[in-house]
Amino acid sequence: MHPLPTYRKIWDISYPIILSLLAQNIINVIDTAFLGRVGEVELGASAIGGLFYFSLFMLGFGFGTGAQILMARRNGEKKYSEIGKIFDHTMYIFLALGIFLIAAILIMAPLFLGAFIASDEIYVASI
């Protein structure tokens, strides 16, 4: 039976994940500060585009975090040869996901965003 993890061990694992998510929020705050001086349309387009990007980014982030957990587990089990297999499969999934998301953004973003954005100016700037 494995010993229960301590709060310190949990913090050590979650700290890098928290920092990476915090970085995205800092970028959004900086965008708001700069674009607020440019204009309302640009600020609105940045906010909509940022949320759209972040929602797609989280798909990859979730897969990446899951792959890290699986690789760390195999490392702890001393099954080093399986780490490479997990890494290779993760890269294939990321490649397929990347191609799919680029196609989806190019094709579906105008339709999807058009359904949710009332202002024509913000819609055009978002696209």
KABELUR-V460785 format. One record per helix or strand. SS is the DSSP state (alpha for helix, beta for strand). FROM is the first residue (numbers start at 1). TO is the last residue. If there is no record, write none. Layout:
BEGIN
ss from to
SS FROM TO
SS FROM TO
END
This chain:
BEGIN
ss from to
alpha 7 38
alpha 40 76
alpha 80 116
alpha 120 126
END
